[in-house]
Amino acid sequence: MGNLKKLVIGILMFVGISSLGMTQQDPQYSHYMFNQMVINPGFAGSSDMICASMLHREQWIGFDGAPSTTLFHANSPVNPFGISSGVGLVIMNDKAGFSSNLNISASYAYRLNVGNGKLGIGVSLGFINQSLEPNWYIPSSDYHQPPSSDPLIPESNESVFVFDMGLGLFYTLDELYVGISTTHLNEAKYKYSKGTPYQRRHYYLTAGYNFQLSNPLFEILPTLQVLSDGTTSEISVNANMLYNKKFWGGVSYKAGSAVVGLLGIQLINGLRIGYAYEFPTSDIIKSTSGSHEFMVNYCFRLAVDRSPRRYKSIRFL
């Protein structure tokens, strides 16, 4: 079994390193290892606890019109008619430039035993509301034309609702997890008065492993995320160290774009707080001091006769 785990991790690392690049539409998070619910409906219920998380990200501080994202997600195991399942909810508000996106989706995962592990097969259904509030500045020159001269450039405020759908598989085996998912499966079209852009489908591959060191107080948790929209790709790799199952710190590398530092703490009541600072390595560093991200998470059980559970891995949020 140990050789199988090593083989899976090796294959995932090879696939990821072979897919370097940069994606465009979906917001990306420094705490991606704590936010599987956002990209993979198969994750719902995988912690066997009721979990809720909030995250706020301010990207490229000092850059006019830079992205700002606020996120809430929750998931819980359920057993309707004795069927092992999970349900989840994701609410995201993402702003960048003229555009503001509100994404709300609900997820269901059917959970079954596969080998010695557990597989979640999930689907998410929801909607996206994209709003445009253009405020164009046109320099006075014979060479600059107003937006009205271009049939694809919006001039007034617009708001469009579209249906959105996602699919995902999430598998856990001892200390290993692997997730494969797609968001925006239906590639919905935004029908504006000028032009009809569409939401490009995104594909995700995620993996993580919990290594217990010889000192029982310390654990290493490496993770990997590969994202592709079918044209370009992005890879993120991370290694967090967990101390006494209460404190964690680590470093991530986003290939070609940023280096990230992470810190976090789990309080005695099960509340977790995390912070990440992202330092860009691309040319945009000339215009920004970096990105900041804050995360708060709480997990609990409904059964009142059980003592609080201590996690063996901080990936299950």
N, C-alpha and C positions, 0 to 999 in steps of 0.2 A: 504493500500500500504506500510505503514511503517513497519508493521509486516512481510510482504513478503520479504522486503529488509533484515531485520534482520535474517530471516530464511535462505535466500540464503547465506548470509555471514557466518552464523553458520555452514551450511553444508560444505562450501568450506574450512573453517578452520579445521573442523573435518577430511575431506578427506586429507588435507595437512599434519596434524600432524600424521596421520596414515601411512604416506609414507616416513619416514625418511630414509636417506641414502646418496649416492653420485653417480652422473652420470659421464660419461667419455668423449664422443666425441664432442658434441656441446660446443663452448666457452660460458661461463656464464659471465654476466655483473652485476656490482654493481648498475648501472642505469637501471635495467631491466624494471622498471615502465615507463621509458621514451622511451623504444625501442621495443614496441609491434610489430611494423612493421617487425622486423627481424624474429619473430617466428610465426606471425599470419597474413596471407594475408587478412583475413576478416577485419582487422583494417584499410585498405586503404580508405582514404576519410572520416574517422569518425570525424575529427576535423572541416570539412567544410572549410578548408583552405589549401593552398599549403605549405607544411612543408618539410624542409631538415635538416638533422642532421649528424654530424660527431662525432666519438668517438674513443679514443685511450686508450688501456689498457696495462699496463706493470704489469704482474703478477709475484709474488714471486721474488721481487728484490733481487739480489745477488745470485740467484740460477742458476747455469750453464744450459743453454738450456731451461730456463723457457718460458712459453707461452707469446706471444706478439700479440695483435689483433688490427687491424685498421678497422673501419667500417664506411660506408656511407649509408644512406637510405633516401628516399624521397617518399612522397605520396601526392595525390591531389584528390579532388572530381571531377567527370566528369559526363556529362549527354548526352551520345550518343543516338540520336533518342528519347530524353525525358526520358531515363531510368536512374534512380538514381544509380550511380556507383562510384567506386573509383579505382585508379590505383596507383601502387607503384613500386619502384626499390630498390634493396638491393645489395651492393657490399661489400664484406668482405674479408680481407686477414688475415689469422690466421697462426702463426708460433709457433712450439713447437718442440724442439730437432732437429732431422733430417728432419722433415716434414713441408711443407708449403702448405696451402690450399687457393685457390682463389675461392670464391663462388659468382656468379652473378645470380640474379633471378629477374624476373618481375612478378608483381601480379595484379590480377583483382578481385574486390569485387562487388557483386550485393547487393545493399542496399535497404531494405524494412522496412516498418512500421510493428512492431509486438507489439500489445497492445499499451501501452503508450510510448514504446521505439523504438529504431532503431536497426535492425540486419544487419550485414554485412556478406555475405557468400562469401568466397574468395578462390582463387586457385593461387598458384605460380608455375612458370616453369623456369628452368634455368640449369646451369651446375656447376660442381665442378672440378677444376683442382688441383689434389694433386701431389706434387713434393717431391721426396726423394733425399737427398744429404748425404748419409751415410759417416761417417768418423770414422771408428772403431779403437779402441785402444785395442790390444790384449797383455796382460802381457805375458812375457816369462815364460812358465811353461808347464809341461807335461799334466796338467789338463785343460788348456785353449786351445780351438780349434778355428781356424779361421772361419769366416762366411761361407766360401765355404763348410764347413762340414755340414751345416744345410740347408736343401732345402727351408726353409721359411724365411731366413735372406737375405735381399738384400745387394749386394756388390758395385754396381755402381749407378750413378745417373739415376733416372727414373721419368717420368712425364705421368700422366694418366688423361684423361677427362671422366667424366660420366654425364649422365642426372640426374637432381634432380627435385623433385616435392613436394609440400606441400599443405595442406588444412587447413581452419580455419573458425571459427564462432566468431564474436565479437558483443556483445550486450550492448547497453547503455540504461539506464533508469534513468532519472533525474540525480542524483549525483552518481549512481552506474554503474559499468561496469563489465562484465564477458566475458572472452575469453577462447575458447577451440580450440586447434590446434594440428597439427602434422607436423613435418618436416621430410624430407627424406622418404617420403611415399613409394617410389619404392625400397628402400634399395639397391641402386646401388652397383655393384661389381667393385672393382679396380683390373684390370687384369695386374698384374706385372709379370715380368719374373720368379719370385719366389713367389708362393702363390697368392691367390685371396681373400683378405679381403673385407668386405662390409661395407657400411655406415648404421649404425643401425638407425632404425626409432625412433624418439623421440616424446613424447606426452607432451603437456603443458596445464596447467590450471592456468589462471590468474584472479585476481579480485581486485577491488579497490572501495573505497567510499570516498566522500568528506563531512566531518562533519564541518558545520559552527558553531563556538563557539559563546557564548553570546556577546563577544567583536567582532564586525564586522571586525576588522583588522586581526583576527587570524582564520585559518582553519587547521584542522587535516586531513591528507590524508593517511590512512592505505592501504597497498597493500599486496597481497599474490601471490606467484608464486610456483607452484608445477611442477616438471619436472621428467619424467620417461622414461627410454629406454626399459621398459618391464621387466627388470631384477633388476635394482637398481633405486633409486629415490632420489630427493633432494628437500627440501622445503626452501623457503626464505620468510621472513616476514619483513615488513618495516612500519615505521610511519614517515612521513614528516610533519613538521609544516610550513605553508605558512603565511607570514606576509605581509599585504598590497598588496597582489598579485604581489610582487616584489622579496621578499627574501624567500628562503626556507632552512631548515636544518632538518636532521633526522638521524635515526639509523636503520640499518637492521641487521637481524640475519639469517645467513645461517646455518641451523641445522648441528652441528657436524663439521663445517669447519671454520667459520669466523664470525667476527663482523665488521660491516661497518658503517662509518660515512660519511654523505653527506652534501654538502653545495652548494648553487646556487643563482644566481641573474638573474632577467629579466631587461634588459636595456630599455630605453624609446622607442627605435626604434623597439622593438619586438625581439631583439636578446637575447638568453638565454645562460648562461655559467654555467656549473656544474662541481664539483670535488668530487671524492669519494676516501677515504682511507680504505683499507680492511686489517684488522688485523687477521691473521689466529689463530685459536684456536686448530688446530690439531698438530701433532708432527712435521710438516714441519716448524713450527716456529723456530726450532733449526737452520735452514739453510737460513732464509729469514727475511727481515725487514718488509715485507708486500707487498701489491699491490696498484698501483695508477691508477686512471681512470679519464680521462678528456672528457667532452662533450660540444659541441657547437650546438645550434639549432636556426633556424630562420623560422618563419611562416608569411605568408602574403596573402592578397587577391589581385586578379587581378583588381577588380573594383576600379577605381581611385577616384570615387566620395564618397567613404565611409571613415569614420574616422577609425584610427587604433583600432582594437578590443583588449580588455583586457580579458584575460582568466579567467574563474571562477575556472579552475582546471589545475594544471601543468602536469597532466597525458597525456593531448592531445598534443602530439608533432609530 
